[in-house]
Amino acid sequence: MEVNRILGIRIKGYRERKGMNQQELADKVGYKSKASIAKIEKGICDIPAYKVVDFAKALEVEVPDLIRGLSEIAKYEYLIDGDPS
Protein backbone atom coordinates (compact mmCIF):
# COMPACT_ATOMS: atom_id res chain seq x y z
CA MET A 1 0.00 0.00 0.00
CA GLU A 2 1.31 3.40 -0.98
CA VAL A 3 0.38 4.92 2.39
CA ASN A 4 2.71 2.56 4.25
CA ARG A 5 5.52 3.21 1.80
CA ILE A 6 5.25 7.00 2.12
CA LEU A 7 4.97 6.87 5.91
CA GLY A 8 8.04 4.60 5.99
CA ILE A 9 10.02 7.01 3.80
CA ARG A 10 9.12 9.89 6.11
CA ILE A 11 10.10 7.95 9.22
CA LYS A 12 13.41 6.95 7.64
CA GLY A 13 14.13 10.53 6.59
CA TYR A 14 13.48 11.97 10.05
CA ARG A 15 15.47 9.14 11.67
CA GLU A 16 18.47 9.78 9.45
CA ARG A 17 18.29 13.54 10.05
CA LYS A 18 18.43 12.85 13.79
CA GLY A 19 21.53 10.69 13.26
CA MET A 20 19.70 7.75 14.79
CA ASN A 21 20.14 4.15 13.69
CA GLN A 22 17.27 1.68 13.32
CA GLN A 23 17.98 -0.06 16.61
CA GLU A 24 17.92 3.22 18.53
CA LEU A 25 14.55 4.07 17.01
CA ALA A 26 13.25 0.57 17.74
CA ASP A 27 14.23 0.99 21.39
CA LYS A 28 12.52 4.39 21.63
CA VAL A 29 9.22 3.21 20.13
CA GLY A 30 9.09 -0.18 21.86
CA TYR A 31 10.07 -2.62 19.11
CA LYS A 32 12.49 -5.43 19.94
CA SER A 33 14.68 -5.21 16.88
CA LYS A 34 15.82 -3.03 14.04
CA ALA A 35 14.23 -5.53 11.63
CA SER A 36 10.81 -4.16 12.58
CA ILE A 37 11.94 -0.62 11.78
CA ALA A 38 13.44 -1.79 8.47
CA LYS A 39 10.08 -3.31 7.48
CA ILE A 40 8.23 -0.15 8.46
CA GLU A 41 10.65 2.05 6.54
CA LYS A 42 10.19 -0.13 3.45
CA GLY A 43 6.40 0.06 3.78
CA ILE A 44 6.09 -3.69 4.24
CA CYS A 45 3.97 -3.59 7.38
CA ASP A 46 1.25 -1.40 8.83
CA ILE A 47 1.84 0.87 11.79
CA PRO A 48 -0.95 1.01 14.37
CA ALA A 49 -2.25 4.56 14.85
CA TYR A 50 -1.04 4.73 18.44
CA LYS A 51 2.49 3.87 17.28
CA VAL A 52 2.52 6.86 14.92
CA VAL A 53 2.41 9.02 18.04
CA ASP A 54 5.35 7.06 19.50
CA PHE A 55 7.34 7.55 16.28
CA ALA A 56 6.61 11.29 16.28
CA LYS A 57 7.80 11.61 19.88
CA ALA A 58 10.93 9.54 19.28
CA LEU A 59 11.79 11.55 16.17
CA GLU A 60 10.89 14.87 17.84
CA VAL A 61 8.39 15.85 15.15
CA GLU A 62 4.67 16.52 15.18
CA VAL A 63 2.25 13.75 14.17
CA PRO A 64 0.97 15.85 11.20
CA ASP A 65 4.54 15.93 9.85
CA LEU A 66 4.37 12.15 9.49
CA ILE A 67 0.80 11.72 8.25
CA ARG A 68 0.16 14.83 6.15
CA GLY A 69 -1.64 13.86 2.91
CA LEU A 70 -1.88 10.15 3.67
CA SER A 71 -5.68 10.09 4.00
CA GLU A 72 -6.06 11.45 0.47
CA ILE A 73 -3.74 8.74 -0.86
CA ALA A 74 -5.69 6.06 0.99
CA LYS A 75 -8.98 7.34 -0.46
CA TYR A 76 -7.52 7.31 -3.96
CA GLU A 77 -6.19 3.77 -3.54
CA TYR A 78 -9.59 2.61 -2.33
CA LEU A 79 -11.31 4.15 -5.35
CA ILE A 80 -8.83 2.52 -7.74
CA ASP A 81 -8.43 -0.88 -6.08
CA GLY A 82 -11.59 -1.14 -4.02
CA ASP A 83 -9.48 -2.61 -1.24
CA PRO A 84 -8.50 -0.45 1.76
CA SER A 85 -5.68 -2.81 2.82
C-alpha positions in Angstrom: 0.0 0.0 0.0 1.3 3.4 -1.0 0.4 4.9 2.4 2.7 2.6 4.2 5.5 3.2 1.8 5.2 7.0 2.1 5.0 6.9 5.9 8.0 4.6 6.0 10.0 7.0 3.8 9.1 9.9 6.1 10.1 7.9 9.2 13.4 7.0 7.6 14.1 10.5 6.6 13.5 12.0 10.0 15.5 9.1 11.7 18.5 9.8 9.5 18.3 13.5 10.1 18.4 12.8 13.8 21.5 10.7 13.3 19.7 7.8 14.8 20.1 4.1 13.7 17.3 1.7 13.3 18.0 -0.1 16.6 17.9 3.2 18.5 14.6 4.1 17.0 13.3 0.6 17.7 14.2 1.0 21.4 12.5 4.4 21.6 9.2 3.2 20.1 9.1 -0.2 21.9 10.1 -2.6 19.1 12.5 -5.4 19.9 14.7 -5.2 16.9 15.8 -3.0 14.0 14.2 -5.5 11.6 10.8 -4.2 12.6 11.9 -0.6 11.8 13.4 -1.8 8.5 10.1 -3.3 7.5 8.2 -0.1 8.5 10.6 2.1 6.5 10.2 -0.1 3.5 6.4 0.1 3.8 6.1 -3.7 4.2 4.0 -3.6 7.4 1.2 -1.4 8.8 1.8 0.9 11.8 -1.0 1.0 14.4 -2.3 4.6 14.8 -1.0 4.7 18.4 2.5 3.9 17.3 2.5 6.9 14.9 2.4 9.0 18.0 5.3 7.1 19.5 7.3 7.6 16.3 6.6 11.3 16.3 7.8 11.6 19.9 10.9 9.5 19.3 11.8 11.6 16.2 10.9 14.9 17.8 8.4 15.8 15.2 4.7 16.5 15.2 2.3 13.8 14.2 1.0 15.8 11.2 4.5 15.9 9.8 4.4 12.1 9.5 0.8 11.7 8.2 0.2 14.8 6.1 -1.6 13.9 2.9 -1.9 10.2 3.7 -5.7 10.1 4.0 -6.1 11.4 0.5 -3.7 8.7 -0.9 -5.7 6.1 1.0 -9.0 7.3 -0.5 -7.5 7.3 -4.0 -6.2 3.8 -3.5 -9.6 2.6 -2.3 -11.3 4.2 -5.4 -8.8 2.5 -7.7 -8.4 -0.9 -6.1 -11.6 -1.1 -4.0 -9.5 -2.6 -1.2 -8.5 -0.4 1.8 -5.7 -2.8 2.8 
